[in-house]
Amino acid sequence: PLVLLDVAALSCRCTEELASSVLSVSSITFIVYLDGTSNGSDSKKLRVEDRMEAPPSRVLHIRKLPNETSETEVIALGLPFGKVTNILTLKGKNQAFLELGTEEAAITMVNYYSTVTPHVRNVPVFIQYSNHKELKTDAVSAVQGGGTPTSGSDLALTAASSPVLRIIIDNMFYPVTLDVLQQIFSKFGTVMKIITFTKNNQFQALLQFNDPSTAQQAKIALDGQNIYNSCCTLRIDYSKLVNLNVKYNNDKSRDYTRPELPAGDGQPAMDPNMAAAFQGKDSNSLLGKIPGALSPLNAAAAAAAAAGRVALSGHSGSSGVLLASNLNEEMVTPQSLFTLFGVYGDTQRVKILYNKKDSALIQMADASQAQLAMSHLNGQKMYGKVIRVALSKHTSVQLPRDGLDDQGLTKDFTNSPLHRFKKPGSKNFQNIFPPSTTLHLSNIPTDVTEEDLRLLFSNAGGTVNAFKFFQDHKMALLQMSTVEEAIQGLIDLHNYNMGDNHHLRVSFSKSSI
């Protein structure tokens, strides 16, 4: 049986050429009958008949879109998989057609979204192949009401005149490096140059693509997205500059087309492997040649990026080993350093130097974590001494040879269950703060009282100035009189067994009581 749907919502302009235009979609075919001889508005009917599953096509039919969905939001679903060449939204029907540049891109998109449900404005939508092989521009313009059709991303906004994007990072609780930006943006095309700088206490970057249309696609897909879960939000605008002048290749600026540029005064020189990698034809060729570099964003991760969930580990090309010095050699242990540095990353190995026991090498999971720990812990007081933390020239911490006793000065924590950042999307990524007098306590057993916790932290050394339970009593804030006392409390009592296998979790808080 045929089902009739009123097609008035399509706001079609009747033309003889459209007498039986067919817009086909997967298991349904829309047949538009515009018979001028029929009665008034009844002439505009849309017949829907059941059809077999459609074969792959570069035109996709998207259903169950929320009301008021913009063309930009529909285009963002397709951009990570390739160029979007046309779009038709059916206003009032909560549907759209999206035409991609190639059938391969459409197949990748459908395959990906068959395993991960696509969402627009937090509403699940359905994507399938259309029987239509392309969106005819004359039909599209008629359906849209006679306007001049334009290609996909031009529908979202007028063409960008500059290939240079200005990027600001909001909520930067975790370091964003030049390499991380290159990995994310190179998904959309060849990144030619990047310059990073700090302005108004915000990390900013200028990033140049090889052409303005690529810059436009990257802006549409990535503006407002988070690099890490719930933090490091990308704010992207077009720059007034059309070409960047990069003088040095280092961790602040890079010209991927000129690997021979010098590093500049006081800046770390580029690794020779990295320089060699830049000479590849594709900027992605440097991946795989740099130990510890990010893998390029694949289509799946890019689609997640478009849906607002860009999650990348914080690797970059340089080492993740720190040198901590001026330690209290009578008190410090590998375990105490593991616990403190573990607030800012997953500490892998710790070695207190045999001939210089006031110094230690600390290997973090990657260079970003090392930089984070260094920026927060350098100059803090630990066991009564102001510690110094710097990047080490070592690339890893060596374990003692088999059978060699180094008095327990070296410890391997690679498989420790206490790593805070191993789990992707962990809430710990949102709770990285500098050492402070206020500690955040969690995983508190229900029978533990305020007095119990005050006593516990007083015994660790210091004075508890204030205390506040959260509503459910599983979490609390506790304020010590000095930052040093709070550091001491965290070292001593993070993972403390409160009974019944409840291990107390301790971190620094930005709140005060």
C-alpha positions as CSV (number, residue, x, y, z in Angstrom):
1,P,0.0,0.0,0.0
2,L,1.2,3.5,-0.8
3,V,1.5,6.1,2.0
4,L,1.0,9.7,1.1
5,L,2.9,12.5,2.9
6,D,2.2,16.2,2.4
7,V,5.2,17.7,0.6
8,A,4.3,21.3,1.3
9,A,7.1,21.5,3.9
10,L,9.6,21.0,1.1
11,S,8.6,24.5,-0.2
12,C,9.0,23.2,-3.8
13,R,8.7,25.7,-6.6
14,C,6.7,23.8,-9.2
15,T,8.3,23.5,-12.6
16,E,7.5,21.2,-15.6
17,E,11.0,19.8,-15.5
18,L,10.3,18.5,-11.9
19,A,7.2,16.7,-13.0
20,S,8.5,13.5,-11.6
21,S,11.8,14.2,-9.9
22,V,12.9,11.2,-7.8
23,L,14.9,11.6,-4.6
24,S,15.8,8.1,-3.5
25,V,16.9,7.0,-0.1
26,S,18.0,3.6,1.1
27,S,14.9,1.5,1.9
28,I,12.6,4.3,0.8
29,T,12.1,6.2,-2.5
30,F,10.6,9.7,-2.5
31,I,8.7,10.3,-5.7
32,V,7.7,14.0,-6.1
33,Y,4.5,14.4,-8.2
34,L,3.9,18.0,-9.2
35,D,0.9,17.6,-11.5
36,G,-0.3,21.1,-12.2
37,T,-3.7,19.8,-13.3
38,S,-4.7,18.5,-9.9
39,N,-6.6,20.3,-7.2
40,G,-4.6,23.1,-5.3
41,S,-2.3,22.0,-2.5
42,D,-3.4,18.4,-2.9
43,S,-1.3,18.3,-6.0
44,K,1.9,18.4,-3.9
45,K,2.0,14.8,-2.6
46,L,5.0,12.7,-1.8
47,R,4.6,9.0,-2.4
48,V,6.8,6.7,-0.3
49,E,7.2,3.1,-1.4
50,D,9.2,0.4,0.2
51,R,12.4,-0.5,-1.7
52,M,15.3,-3.0,-1.3
53,E,18.4,-2.0,0.7
54,A,20.2,0.6,-1.5
55,P,23.7,-0.1,-2.8
56,P,26.6,2.2,-1.7
57,S,26.3,5.7,-2.9
58,R,28.1,9.0,-2.2
59,V,24.7,10.5,-1.4
60,L,23.6,9.6,2.2
61,H,20.1,10.0,3.7
62,I,20.1,11.2,7.3
63,R,16.8,10.8,9.3
64,K,15.4,11.8,12.7
65,L,17.4,15.0,12.9
66,P,16.3,17.3,15.8
67,N,14.2,20.3,15.0
68,E,16.2,23.4,13.9
69,T,19.3,21.4,13.0
70,S,21.5,23.7,11.0
71,E,23.3,22.7,7.7
72,T,26.6,23.2,9.5
73,E,25.7,20.5,12.0
74,V,24.8,18.0,9.2
75,I,27.9,18.8,7.3
76,A,30.0,18.2,10.5
77,L,28.9,14.6,10.5
78,G,30.5,14.0,7.1
79,L,33.6,16.3,7.1
80,P,35.9,13.9,9.0
81,F,35.5,11.3,6.3
82,G,36.2,13.5,3.3
83,K,35.0,16.5,1.3
84,V,31.3,17.3,1.4
85,T,30.1,18.4,-2.0
86,N,26.4,19.1,-1.5
87,I,23.6,19.1,1.0
88,L,19.8,19.2,1.0
89,T,17.8,19.6,4.2
90,L,14.1,18.7,4.3
91,K,12.8,21.3,6.7
92,G,9.9,20.0,8.8
93,K,10.7,16.4,7.9
94,N,13.8,16.2,10.2
95,Q,15.7,14.7,7.3
96,A,18.7,15.6,5.0
97,F,20.7,14.4,2.1
98,L,24.5,14.7,2.2
99,E,26.6,14.2,-0.8
100,L,30.3,13.3,-0.2
101,G,33.1,13.8,-2.7
102,T,33.7,10.0,-3.2
103,E,31.8,6.8,-2.7
104,E,34.7,5.5,-0.6
105,A,34.2,8.4,1.9
106,A,30.5,7.6,2.1
107,I,31.2,3.9,2.7
108,T,33.7,4.8,5.5
109,M,31.1,7.1,7.1
110,V,28.3,4.6,7.0
111,N,30.5,1.8,8.3
112,Y,31.7,3.9,11.2
113,Y,28.3,5.1,12.2
114,S,27.0,1.6,12.1
115,T,29.1,0.9,15.2
116,V,29.0,4.3,16.8
117,T,25.6,6.0,16.8
118,P,25.9,9.5,15.4
119,H,24.3,12.3,17.5
120,V,23.3,15.8,16.6
121,R,22.4,18.0,19.6
122,N,22.6,14.9,21.8
123,V,19.8,13.2,19.7
124,P,20.7,9.9,17.9
125,V,20.2,10.2,14.1
126,F,20.1,7.5,11.4
127,I,22.3,7.4,8.3
128,Q,21.9,5.2,5.3
129,Y,22.8,5.1,1.6
130,S,20.4,6.9,-0.9
131,N,19.4,5.3,-4.2
132,H,20.3,8.7,-5.6
133,K,23.9,8.7,-7.0
134,E,24.2,12.5,-6.8
135,L,22.2,15.5,-5.7
136,K,21.2,17.3,-8.9
137,T,21.8,21.0,-8.3
138,D,18.7,22.1,-10.4
139,A,16.5,19.8,-8.3
140,V,18.1,21.0,-5.1
141,S,17.7,24.6,-6.0
142,A,14.0,24.1,-6.8
143,V,13.4,22.2,-3.6
144,Q,15.1,24.9,-1.7
145,G,12.9,27.5,-3.3
146,G,14.9,28.5,-6.4
147,G,18.1,29.7,-4.7
148,T,21.4,29.2,-6.3
149,P,22.9,25.9,-5.1
150,T,26.4,26.0,-3.6
151,S,28.8,23.3,-2.7
152,G,28.8,21.6,0.7
153,S,30.9,23.7,3.0
154,D,29.9,26.9,1.3
155,L,26.4,26.2,2.5
156,A,27.7,26.3,6.1
157,L,29.4,29.7,5.7
158,T,30.9,31.8,3.0
159,A,34.3,30.7,1.7
160,A,37.2,31.6,3.9
161,S,39.7,33.8,2.2
162,S,42.7,32.8,4.4
163,P,44.4,29.4,4.8
164,V,45.6,30.5,8.2
165,L,43.5,29.7,11.4
166,R,43.9,31.5,14.7
167,I,43.4,28.9,17.6
168,I,42.8,29.7,21.2
169,I,42.8,26.9,23.9
170,D,40.3,27.4,26.7
171,N,40.2,25.4,30.0
172,M,43.8,24.3,29.5
173,F,44.2,21.9,32.4
174,Y,46.5,19.7,30.4
175,P,49.4,20.9,28.2
176,V,48.7,21.2,24.4
177,T,51.9,21.1,22.3
178,L,52.6,22.1,18.8
179,D,52.8,18.4,17.9
180,V,49.3,17.7,19.3
181,L,47.8,20.5,17.1
182,Q,49.6,19.1,14.1
183,Q,48.1,15.7,14.7
184,I,44.5,16.9,15.0
185,F,44.5,19.4,12.2
186,S,46.4,17.3,9.7
187,K,43.4,15.0,9.4
188,F,41.8,17.7,7.2
189,G,44.7,18.4,4.9
190,T,48.4,19.3,4.8
191,V,49.5,21.5,7.7
192,M,52.3,23.8,6.3
193,K,53.2,25.9,9.3
194,I,52.4,26.4,13.0
195,I,53.4,29.2,15.4
196,T,52.4,29.0,19.1
197,F,52.5,31.8,21.7
198,T,50.9,33.0,24.9
199,K,48.7,36.1,24.8
200,N,46.5,37.4,27.7
201,N,47.6,34.3,29.7
202,Q,46.1,32.0,27.0
203,F,47.9,29.5,24.8
204,Q,47.3,30.5,21.2
205,A,48.4,29.3,17.8
206,L,48.4,30.3,14.2
207,L,48.2,27.3,11.8
208,Q,48.5,27.5,8.1
209,F,47.0,24.9,5.7
210,N,47.9,24.6,2.0
211,D,44.5,26.2,0.9
212,P,41.6,28.2,2.4
213,S,39.0,25.5,1.8
214,T,40.9,23.0,3.9
215,A,41.1,25.6,6.7
216,Q,37.4,26.1,6.4
217,Q,36.6,22.4,6.7
218,A,38.9,22.1,9.8
219,K,37.2,25.1,11.4
220,I,33.7,23.8,10.9
221,A,34.6,20.4,12.3
222,L,36.8,21.4,15.2
223,D,35.7,24.8,16.5
224,G,34.3,24.3,20.1
225,Q,35.6,20.7,20.4
226,N,37.7,19.4,23.3
227,I,41.1,18.0,22.8
228,Y,40.9,16.0,26.0
229,N,37.8,15.0,27.8
230,S,36.1,18.1,29.3
231,C,39.1,20.4,28.9
232,C,41.4,22.1,26.4
233,T,38.6,23.5,24.2
234,L,39.5,24.7,20.7
235,R,38.3,28.2,19.7
236,I,39.0,28.8,16.0
237,D,38.8,31.9,13.9
238,Y,40.2,32.9,10.5
239,S,43.4,34.9,10.7
240,K,43.8,38.2,8.8
241,L,47.2,36.8,7.7
242,V,47.4,34.7,4.6
243,N,51.0,33.5,5.0
244,L,53.1,32.7,8.2
245,N,56.7,33.6,8.3
246,V,58.5,31.0,10.4
247,K,62.1,31.5,11.3
248,Y,62.8,28.6,13.6
249,N,61.8,24.9,13.8
250,N,61.5,24.2,17.6
251,D,58.7,23.4,20.1
252,K,57.2,26.9,19.6
253,S,57.1,27.2,15.9
254,R,57.5,24.9,12.9
255,D,57.6,25.2,9.1
256,Y,56.9,21.6,7.8
257,T,58.0,22.7,4.3
258,R,61.5,23.8,5.4
259,P,63.1,21.1,7.7
260,E,66.5,22.8,7.4
261,L,65.5,25.9,9.5
262,P,67.6,26.4,12.7
263,A,66.2,25.9,16.2
264,G,67.0,29.4,17.4
265,D,68.6,30.7,20.6
266,G,67.8,28.8,23.8
267,Q,65.3,26.5,22.1
268,P,65.6,22.7,21.9
269,A,66.8,21.7,18.5
270,M,64.7,19.4,16.4
271,D,65.5,15.7,16.6
272,P,67.3,14.6,13.4
273,N,64.7,11.9,12.9
274,M,62.0,14.5,13.0
275,A,63.8,16.8,10.5
276,A,64.2,13.8,8.1
277,A,60.5,12.9,8.6
278,F,59.4,16.4,7.5
279,Q,60.9,15.8,4.1
280,G,58.2,13.2,3.4
281,K,55.5,14.2,0.9
282,D,52.7,14.0,3.4
283,S,52.9,15.7,6.8
284,N,51.6,12.4,8.3
285,S,54.8,10.7,7.1
286,L,56.6,12.1,10.2
287,L,54.4,9.8,12.2
288,G,55.8,6.4,12.8
289,K,59.3,7.9,12.4
290,I,59.2,9.7,15.7
291,P,59.3,7.4,18.7
292,G,56.3,8.1,20.9
293,A,54.5,10.3,18.4
294,L,50.7,10.3,18.3
295,S,49.1,8.1,15.7
296,P,47.2,10.2,13.2
297,L,43.5,10.7,13.8
298,N,41.7,7.9,12.0
299,A,38.2,8.4,10.6
300,A,36.7,7.0,13.8
301,A,38.5,9.3,16.1
302,A,37.9,12.2,13.7
303,A,34.2,11.5,13.7
304,A,34.2,11.4,17.5
305,A,36.0,14.8,17.3
306,A,33.1,16.2,15.2
307,A,30.7,14.8,17.8
308,G,32.6,16.7,20.5
309,R,34.7,13.9,22.0
310,V,38.3,14.4,20.7
311,A,40.3,12.2,23.1
312,L,44.1,12.0,22.4
313,S,46.9,10.8,24.6
314,G,49.4,13.6,25.2
315,H,52.4,12.2,23.5
316,S,54.9,14.4,21.7
317,G,58.2,13.7,20.2
318,S,60.4,14.6,23.1
319,S,61.3,12.7,26.3
320,G,59.1,12.3,29.3
321,V,62.0,12.0,31.9
322,L,62.4,14.6,34.7
323,L,65.3,15.3,37.0
324,A,64.2,16.2,40.5
325,S,67.0,17.7,42.8
326,N,67.5,19.2,46.2
327,L,65.4,16.4,47.7
328,N,65.5,15.5,51.4
329,E,67.7,12.4,51.0
330,E,66.9,11.2,54.6
331,M,63.2,11.0,53.8
332,V,62.6,10.7,50.1
333,T,61.7,7.3,48.6
334,P,60.7,6.1,45.0
335,Q,57.2,5.5,46.4
336,S,56.8,9.1,47.7
337,L,58.0,10.6,44.4
338,F,55.7,8.2,42.5
339,T,52.7,9.4,44.5
340,L,53.4,13.1,44.2
341,F,54.4,13.2,40.5
342,G,51.5,10.7,39.9
343,V,49.1,13.6,40.5
344,Y,50.1,15.0,37.1
345,G,50.6,11.9,35.0
346,D,51.3,8.2,35.1
347,T,54.7,7.8,36.7
348,Q,56.4,4.8,35.0
349,R,59.8,4.5,36.8
350,V,61.7,6.3,39.6
351,K,65.5,6.2,40.2
352,I,67.1,7.9,43.2
353,L,70.7,8.5,42.1
354,Y,73.2,6.2,43.9
355,N,76.0,8.7,44.2
356,K,73.7,11.8,44.7
357,K,70.8,10.8,46.8
358,D,69.2,14.2,46.8
359,S,68.4,13.8,43.1
360,A,66.1,11.4,41.2
361,L,65.1,10.6,37.7
362,I,61.3,10.3,37.2
363,Q,60.0,8.8,34.0
364,M,56.4,9.9,33.1
365,A,54.2,8.3,30.5
366,D,54.9,11.0,27.9
367,A,56.4,14.5,27.5
368,S,53.2,16.4,28.1
369,Q,52.8,14.8,31.5
370,A,56.4,15.5,32.3
371,Q,55.9,19.2,31.4
372,L,52.8,19.3,33.5
373,A,54.5,17.8,36.6
374,M,57.5,20.1,36.1
375,S,55.4,23.3,35.9
376,H,53.3,22.4,39.0
377,L,56.1,20.9,41.3
378,N,59.2,22.9,40.6
379,G,59.8,25.2,43.6
380,Q,57.4,23.3,45.9
381,K,58.4,22.2,49.4
382,M,58.7,18.4,50.1
383,Y,60.0,17.1,53.4
384,G,61.2,20.6,54.3
385,K,63.2,21.3,51.2
386,V,62.4,23.4,48.1
387,I,62.6,20.9,45.2
388,R,63.9,21.6,41.7
389,V,62.3,19.9,38.8
390,A,63.7,20.1,35.2
391,L,63.5,18.1,32.0
392,S,66.2,15.4,31.8
393,K,68.5,14.7,28.9
394,H,67.8,11.0,29.5
395,T,65.1,9.4,27.3
396,S,64.2,6.6,29.8
397,V,65.1,5.4,33.3
398,Q,67.1,2.2,33.2
399,L,66.3,-0.7,35.6
400,P,69.2,-2.3,37.5
401,R,70.7,-5.3,35.8
402,D,69.5,-8.7,37.0
403,G,71.0,-9.7,40.3
404,L,72.3,-6.2,41.0
405,D,71.1,-4.7,44.3
406,D,70.7,-0.9,44.2
407,Q,69.3,-0.7,47.7
408,G,65.7,-0.2,46.4
409,L,66.6,3.1,44.8
410,T,65.0,2.2,41.5
411,K,61.4,1.2,41.2
412,D,59.3,0.2,38.2
413,F,55.7,1.4,38.5
414,T,54.7,0.6,34.9
415,N,52.0,-1.8,35.9
416,S,50.9,0.0,39.0
417,P,47.1,0.0,39.6
418,L,47.4,3.5,41.0
419,H,47.9,5.3,37.7
420,R,45.3,8.1,37.6
421,F,45.2,8.7,33.8
422,K,45.4,5.2,32.2
423,K,41.6,5.1,31.6
424,P,40.5,7.1,28.6
425,G,38.0,9.8,29.6
426,S,38.8,9.5,33.3
427,K,37.4,12.3,35.4
428,N,41.0,12.7,36.7
429,F,41.8,14.7,33.5
430,Q,39.3,17.4,34.7
431,N,40.8,17.5,38.2
432,I,44.5,18.5,37.6
433,F,45.4,21.4,39.9
434,P,48.5,22.9,41.4
435,P,49.5,21.9,44.9
436,S,47.2,23.8,47.3
437,T,46.3,23.8,51.0
438,T,43.0,22.2,50.2
439,L,42.8,18.5,49.5
440,H,40.0,16.6,47.8
441,L,39.2,13.2,49.4
442,S,37.1,10.5,47.8
443,N,36.2,6.9,48.3
444,I,35.5,7.5,52.0
445,P,33.7,4.6,53.7
446,T,30.2,5.6,55.1
447,D,31.2,4.9,58.7
448,V,34.2,7.2,58.7
449,T,33.6,10.5,60.5
450,E,35.0,14.0,60.1
451,E,36.9,13.4,63.4
452,D,38.5,10.3,62.0
453,L,39.8,12.1,58.9
454,R,41.0,15.2,60.9
455,L,43.0,12.9,63.2
456,L,44.4,10.9,60.2
457,F,45.7,14.0,58.5
458,S,46.9,15.7,61.8
459,N,49.0,12.5,62.4
460,A,50.6,12.9,59.0
461,G,52.1,16.1,60.2
462,G,50.4,19.5,60.3
463,T,47.2,21.3,61.3
464,V,43.8,20.7,59.8
465,N,42.2,24.2,59.5
466,A,38.9,23.3,57.9
467,F,36.8,20.3,56.8
468,K,33.6,19.8,54.7
469,F,31.8,16.6,53.7
470,F,30.1,16.5,50.3
471,Q,26.4,15.6,50.5
472,D,26.9,11.8,50.0
473,H,29.7,11.6,52.6
474,K,31.8,9.7,50.1
475,M,33.9,12.8,49.3
476,A,35.2,15.7,51.3
477,L,37.4,18.8,51.3
478,L,40.1,19.1,53.9
479,Q,42.3,22.2,54.4
480,M,45.8,22.1,55.9
481,S,47.5,25.2,57.2
482,T,50.3,25.2,54.5
483,V,50.8,23.8,51.0
484,E,53.8,21.7,52.3
485,E,51.5,20.0,54.8
486,A,49.0,19.3,52.2
487,I,51.7,17.8,49.9
488,Q,52.8,15.6,52.9
489,G,49.3,14.5,53.6
490,L,48.8,13.5,50.0
491,I,52.0,11.5,49.8
492,D,51.3,9.7,53.1
493,L,47.6,9.1,52.7
494,H,46.7,8.7,49.0
495,N,45.6,5.0,48.7
496,Y,45.5,4.6,52.5
497,N,43.4,1.6,53.4
498,M,40.4,2.9,55.5
499,G,39.1,-0.7,56.1
500,D,36.9,-3.0,54.1
501,N,39.3,-2.5,51.1
502,H,38.2,1.2,50.8
503,H,41.4,3.0,49.7
504,L,41.3,6.7,50.2
505,R,41.9,8.8,47.1
506,V,43.6,12.2,47.6
507,S,44.2,15.0,45.1
508,F,44.7,18.8,45.2
509,S,41.6,21.0,45.0
510,K,41.1,24.4,43.5
511,S,38.3,25.1,46.1
512,S,38.7,26.6,49.5
513,I,36.5,25.9,52.5
